[in-house]
Amino acid sequence: MTGFMPSRIGRHSMAERPRYFILLILTIFIASSIYISWATDRAQGRAYYESLKISIDGPIPYSTTEVSFDVYQPRPSGFFAPYPIVLTIHGIGGSKEMMYAFNVELARRNFTVVSVDLPGHGDTREPFNPFDFARMAEVCYSVLNYVWDTFPNIDNSTYGVVAHSLGVGVAFAMADMEIAPSTIIAVGSDGDLGFEEPSPPRCNLLFAIGSNDELVSNDDALNALRMVSKNSSAQPFVTYGSFYFRNATRLVFGDSEHILELIDPIIVSESVRWMILALQGDFYLNRTAPVNDLIYNAKTYGTVVGSTALILSLFPLALIVNSLLNRFMKLPKNAFDIRVSFKHAFIFSTVLGIITSILLAITPVLYVSSILTHTTNLLSLGTGFLIFSILISIVALLLYRFIFGEQAFMKQLESLGINHKFQYDHAMIALRGLVLTLACLVWMFGLVFFASTVSGYEFQIIYMLFNVLSSERLVLAIFIAISLIPFTLFDMALMRGLLARAKKDYGKWFNTKRSIIMLAAKLTGYSITIIPIVIGLAVSGALVGPSVLTGLFYLLFLGLTVLTTTITIWSEHIKSDPWFPVFFNAMMYAWVFATIFPMV
């Protein structure tokens, strides 16, 4: 009988098989999403897609700027060349890839589409100034000149522009170029977001606003239509003026809010219809794919599924690596069982949330102020967030010591190995946590790099974006991650201490319930402070620009807080070492912020 008993290694192997199977299934979902994105970018075989970089003259003498852009060109069809050209421009914190809905739908309707990374965004390496619309317009126009000179069968006499949010100001500034756009679609902007945008030029102009847009009210959009059309009784979904005389004007409302306007089917279909009428003529409106026949949602769904699968794949991967590490290095029992009271934990989370929100609001305000006072070299958004990371770590340390007391504070540090006691053991456990973190990061970065290289695919959940980092952004992300370690360390200590107390006193269900309450406390601490700050900046009018950045900071931080708290709670349940959520969560914050924000 004993000969048939499975060995200990065999039992481990059988128990781990579901983890490998789940990881395999999630990897298949990721690969399928990448393929769907690849096919959609090529309009399911009806367009060519190419990602390019060129060097142009920089903003200062004897300097150069490397500009990144994508070109979507229709395959030969019944449309007579030359093909009209459309430029798409993203908003603040965005990238050329985020304009994919317009890029794909226009390309499959016989437009050559050029999508540009603005200075400081994506892979374009130049300092970002949100008020220098003239420079951003020059960058975009340089790309257009390159495409006109390089690509065949393109109409170089005129062009249209689709722009979102801050990009609308860039589109308006292009009226001063040698060849001005004949048609502009302003998505998510009435031309007044607080960045001192140029006035709308004389051209065919479509305002496309989400009915729930946080930055542009329906009344403001209607007033913009009436001002441009010079018709005090103008109404939405009615075209005023003439395409022939380049004074056609129209306002359409989608069903979305500001960020989701880029994938709003009403806005996308209305934009496609407008460009066909303005640049091709109504003759072609019924001789191409119907404007309501949209395929970009395949990429939208693929992005959501692929990004979710990427996050979920971390859990079986961490279980597999953690199990392998357990064979070589066992965690000491009860080494980190430092319990904390729910009352103190709730106070700590709420107060830390309030202070974090204040610092989050100050960072973009100081950045914009440095631009207005011509001291941009002193504070970029990257530098600002690095300073924020250092400050919030100091605050977390001092706040933990103040609320829990000197004795509990020192005992917690000792349990983490930050003391003379068990120094060697804890150093090895910290190394173990670092190995587990690196394994997860290598997995994520490898998939992100593969997806970006093969198809330009971006892993994105709402506005949390994981993309390949340039050398400058990677260095900055590492510094930010290091500076955030004290913040994530005390956050981990708090959650593990609370969970240890709840598990002993109330059982597993109350353990989970208190975890949810703690997450709600953290989010409440952020919300009760940041929302009044954002509203106050928006109401002030002149400071709407900083409110956009503050709102973006806040949205990202909320999403990352949910993700990192989930990882911390889960790591406690699987009995991994405490340093894994410390290192991994710090890198998640750094990676997302270094990807999204203009850092140079």
N, C-alpha and C positions, 0 to 999 in steps of 0.2 A: 504493500500500500504506500509506504513512504516513497518508493521509487517514482510514484506518479504524482507526488505533491509538487506543485510549482515552486521554483526557487524564489527567494526574496526579490531577486532582480527580475524574474519572470512576472511576479505579481505587480511590480512597479511598472513593467513594460505594458502589461495589459491595461492597467489603470490609466496609463498615459496615452493609449491609442486614440481615445475620443478627442484629446487635445490636438493631436496631429491631424485628425480628420476634419475638425472644425477649422483649423488653420488652413487646410487645403481648400475647403469650401469657400472660405472668405477670400483666399487668394484668387480663386476662379472668378468670384464676383468682381474683384478689383481688375483683373485682366480683361474681363468682358466690358467693364465700364470704360477702360482705356480704349478698347477697340471701337466701341460705340462713339466715343469722342472723336477718334481718328476719322471714322467714316462720316460723321456729321460735319466736321470742319471742311471736308471735301464735298459737301452738299450731296452726299451719297452718290459720288461719282460724276457730278455735274460741274465740279470746279476744281482748280488747282490751288494748293495751299503751300506757302513758302514763308519761313521765318528768316528775317535778314537783320543785319547790323551794318551801319555806315558811320564814318567819321565826318563830322562837320566842324566848322569854326566854332570855338567856344565863346562864352559870354565875355571873356577878357582877352586882350591881345595875346597872340602866340599860344593860345590854348585850343584844345580840340575836345569835342564831345562825341562819345559813342552813343548813337541812337538805335534803339531796338524797335522793330516794327514787323508786322505780318502783312502779306499780300494774298488776297483771295482773287483768283482770276477765273472767269467762266470758261468752260470748254467750248470749242467751236459749236455753234448752233445756227438756227435760222436767223438770228439777229445780225444785222449788217454792222460790221466794224466801221469806225472805231468804237470801243465800248466806253460808256460814261464812267467816270471815276467818282467814288465816294470815300471820304475820309471819316473815320470814326475816332472819337476822342473820349477817353474815360474821365471820371471825376477824381477828386482828391482821395488818396489812399487806394486807388484802383490800379488797373493794368489793362493792357490791350486785350488780353484774353477775356476780360469781363464783358467785352462788347460783342461776344460771339453770336448772340441771337441776330443782331443787325448784320454782322459780317456774313454769316451763312445765308440768311434769307435774301440779302441783296445780291450776293454772288451767284446764286442759282437763278437769278432773274436778269442776267446779262449786265451786271455792274462789276467793274474791277474795284475791289474794296481794299483800302489801306488802313490798318489799325496801328496806332502809334503809342508807345510808352512815353508819357510826358517826362520832363526833367525830374530826376530824383525818384521816379517810379519804375517799377519793374526792373528791366535791365538797362535803362538809359542812365548813364553816369554823368550827372551834372547837378549841382546844388539846386534845390527847389525853392522858389519864391512864389507863394500863392498870389501875389499882387502883380507880378511881372508878366502880364498877359502878352505883351509884345514879344518877349523872348520865347515864350512857349509857342506863339504863332510862328515865329521864325523857324523853330525846330520842325514843326509840322510841315511848313512850306518847303523846307529843304528836303524832307522825305518825299513830298509830292514831286519836286523837280527831279529827284533821282528816279522815281518810278516813271515819269514822263520820258526821261532820256533813255531808260533801260528796257522797259517792257514794250512789246509791239502792240499795235491795234488798240491804242488808248487815246481817247479824246483829250487833247491838251489845251482846249480852248476854254473849258469851264469845268466845274466840279461841284459836288454837294458835300455837306458836312452833317454827320449825326454826332451830337455831343451830349454828354450827361453831366449835370451838376456844374462843378467848376469848369469842366471842358467847354461849356456853353460860352463862357467869357473868352476862351481861346478862339472859338469859332467866330465870335463877333470881331475879335482883334484881327482876324485874317482878312477882313475887309480892306485893310491897309496894304496888303500884299500886292505884287504886280498884277496877278490875276486873282480877283476876289471871288469867293464862292457865290454861285447864283442861287443856291438853295441851302437853308440851314434848318435842321430839326433840333429844337431845344428840349431835351428830355430832363425833367426834374428841375427846371429853372425858369423863372420869369425874367432873367437877366439881372437880378438884384439879390445875390446871396450874401452880400456884405463883404465881398472881396474887391470892390471897386471895379466891377466889370465894365468893359466898353458898352456903349449903347447899341441896341440892335441896328444892324446896317440895313440898307435898302436891298432886299432880296426876297425870294419866296421863303416865308418863315412859318414853320409849324411848331406850336407849343404843345408838347406832349407831357402831361402831368398826371401823376397818380392821385386819385381822389383822396387818398389818405396820406399824402406827402406831408412829412413833418416840417419841411422847410418852406414850402410854397403852399399857401392856402388857396382854396378854390376861388375866392374873391380876388386875391392878388393876381392869379393867372388870368381871370376874366378882365381885370383892369389892364393887364399887359396887352391882351388881345385888342381891346378897345383903343388903347393908345397907339399901337402900331398900325391898326387898320383905319384909324381916324374915324371910327364909327362908334358913337356912344351907346348904341343899342345892340352891338355885336353879341352873338351867342355862341356857345360851344358847338362843335360838329357842323359848322357852316363855314364855307370857304368865301373869303372876301378878297376882292382884287382880281388880278389876272396873272397867270403864269407867263404869258407872252411879255408883259411889261415888267416882270419880276417884282411884283408887289402883292402876290397872293399871300394871304394870311389865314391861319386856321388854328383853333384850339381844340384838343381832344383830351378827354379824361380817361385814364385807365382805372383798374380796380385795386391798385397796389399802393404801397408806401414807397419812400424814397429809394431805398436800395433795390427793391424788387421791381422797380420800373424797367430795369434792363431786361427782364424776362416776362414782362406783362404782355400777353397776346394781343390785347387791344392796341397798345402803344406800338408794338412791333409791326402789326399788320397795317396800321394807319401810316406808319413811317415808310414802309415799303410802297404803299399806294402813292404817297406824296412824292417820293423820289422818282417813281415811274412817270407820273404826270409832269413833274418839273424838268427832268433830264431826258426822258425818252419820248414823252408825248402820249396822249390818251389812245393813240393808235395801237400801242403795244400793251395797254392795260389788259386787254382780253386775249393777247397772243403770247402770254407767258403763264407761269404757274399762278393760280388764283392767290390773291393777297392773304386770304384766310387759310391757305394750305401751308401750314408751318411745320417744319421738321426739327427746329432747334431744340424743342422740348426733349427730344431723345438724349441730347447732351446734358440737359438740365437734370433729368432723372438719373442718367448715368453718373453724373458728378455727385449727386446726393447718395446714391447707392455705393459708389466707389469710395467716397470719403467716409461714409459710415462704416463700411467694411474695413477700411484702413484702421480706424480707431478701435473697432471691435477685435481686430486681429492682434492687437497688443495684449489682450487678456490671455488667450491660449499660448501665445508666444512667451509671455512672462511666466506662465505656469510651467511651460516646458523647460525654460532656462533655469527657473528657480528650483525645479526638481533636480536638474543636473548639478546645480551648485550644492544642493543638500547632500549629495553623495560625497562631496569633498570637504564641506565646511558646514557643520551643524550650528544652528543658532542656539545660544544658551537659553534655557527656560526662564521665563519671567524676568529677563534682563531689561525689558522695557515696559514693565507693568507699573507705570507711575500714573495713578488714577487722579482725575481732577473732577471737581464738582460741576454739575450742569449750570448752576447759577453763575459761577465765575467764568465758565467757558462761554456762556451766552453774552455776558458783559464784554469779554475780550473780543469776541467776534463782531459784535455790534460797533464797539468803539473803533476797532481796527478798520472796519468797513467805512465808517465816517471819515476817518483820517485819510484812508486810501483814496476815497472819492475826492477829497479836497486837493490832495496832491495830483491826482489825475487831471483835475480841472486846471490847476495852476500851470502844468507843463505846456499845453498848447497855447495858453494865453501868453506865457513868457516867450514862446517861440515866435508867435505873431508879433509881439511887441518888439522883439529883437530885429525883426524885418523892418517894421515901421521906423525904428530908430537907426537903421542901417548898421546894425551890429550882428548880422547873421553869422559871422564867423565864430561868435562867442557861444551860440546855442542853436544847434540843429535839433530836429526832432529826435534823432538818434542819441545825441548827447543829453537832451532833456530827459528821455526815458531812462538813460543810464543813471542820471542823478536821482530820478524818481525811485529807481530800484534800490539804490544805496540808502536813501532816506526812509523808504518803507521798511527796509530790513532793520534799520536802527530803531524805528518806532516800534516794530514788533517785539524786539528784544526788551526795550525799556518798558513797554506796556505789559508784557508777560511778567516781568519782575515786579512791577508795581501791583498788579491785580492778584497774583498768586503768592506773592511774598518771597522774601529772600531765601528761606529754607527750601520751599518747593522749587524755586528757580534753580538753585544749586543742585538739588537732588535730580531734577530733570536733566541738567547738563551732564551730571555724573552718569546717569543711565544711558546717555547717548555716547559716552566715552570721552566727553570733553572735560577730562579731569585726569588726575594721576592714577585713579583706580581703574583696573582692567584696561589699561591703555593699549597694550598689544592686541588683545582680543577685539576690542572695539575698532581698532585701526583696520584689522582684517575684515570685520563686518562691514565697515564703510567701503573697503575695497570691493567686497562682494556686491554691495549695492551699486557701486559704480560700474562693475562688470555687467550687471543686469540692466542698468540704464543704457550703457553703450550698445548692448545687444538689441534693445528695442529701438534705439535711435538709428543704428545701422540698418535695421529692417525698414524703418520708415523712410530714411533718406534714400536707400537703394530703390524703393518703389517710386518715390517722388522723382528721383533722377531719371529712372527708366521711362516713366510716364511723360515727363517733360521733354525728354530727348526724342522719343518715338512720335508723340502726337501733340505736344504742347499742352497736355492735360494738366489741370490744376486740381489738387484735392482741396475742397472747400465746403465748409458747413456754415451757412449764412455768410458771415464775414470773416470767420476763422479760416485762414489760408495757410497751407503748408506748401511751400515752393522751394526750388533749388536756390540757395543763397549765393550771391556773388562773394568774392573774397572779402570785400569791405564789410558786407552785411554779416558774413560768418564770424569775422573777428569781433564785430560789435555784439553779435548774439552771444558769443562766449563770455564776453565781459559782463553783459547784462545777466546771464545765467549765474555767473559766479557771485555777482553782487546780490542776487535774489535768494541765495542759499539760506541766509539767516531767516528770511521771511518764510520760505517754504518749510524750513526746519521747525520753527515754532508753530506753524500751522499744523504740521504733521504731529508734533508732540501733543498739541491740544486735542486733535481728533482721536489719536490713539489712546490718550489718557481718558477721554470721555467715554470712548467705546469700551475700554477695559472696565471702567466703573459701572457702566450700564449693563454689560454682559454679566457681571458678577451679581449685581443687585436685582436686575429685572428680567434677565433672560434675553434670548436672541431677538424676539419681536420688538421689545422695547429698545433694544440696541439699534435696530434699523430705524425705528420711529425717531429716536433722538438724533440719529445721523441726519435725517431729513430736516428736523427742526433746526439743527446747527447750520445746515446749508441755507435754510430760509433766513436765519439770523444774519449770516454774512451778506446775503443779497439785500436784505432790508437795510443793513448799515450803509451799503453803497447807495441804495435808491433814495433814502430820505435826505441824502446830501447832494448827490449829483444831479437829480432831476431839477430841484430849484436853481442850481447853478446854471444848467443848460438853458432853462427857461429864461432866467435873468439875462444871460448873454444874448439870447435870441430877441428878447423884448427890447434890449438896448439898441438894436438896429445896427450900429456901426460895428458891433462885436459879433455879428452873426458868423463870420468866418471862424473865430475861435470856438464858437458853439458847435460847429460842424465837427471839428477835430475832437472836442471834448466828448460829444455824443459818440463818435467812432471809438475813442479810447474806452468809453464806458461799456459800449456794446461788446467789444472784444474782451474786456476784463470780466464781464459777467459770464460770457460763454466759457472762457478759460477757467473761471472759478468753479463752474459746474463740472467741467472735465477733470480738473486737478483734484477736487474734493472727492469725486467718484473714485479716482485712482487711489487716493489715500485710504478711503474706507475699504475698498476692495483689497488693497495690499495687506491691511490688518486682518481681514477675514482669511486670507490664504497663508497668513503667518510668514510673510516675507520680512526681510530685515527693514528697519525703519528708514534707512538711507536711500532706498530705491525711490519712494515718492518725493523725497527731498531733492535729489538730483534730477529726476525725470521731470517733475513739475516745474522746476526752475528753467529747464531747457525748453519746455512747452511754451511758457510765457515769452521767453526770449525769441524763440523761432517764429512764432506768429507775429509778434510786434516788429521784428526785424524784416519780415516778409512784406507786411502791409504798408508800413509808414515810409514816407520819403526820408531816407536816412543820411543822404550825402549832402 
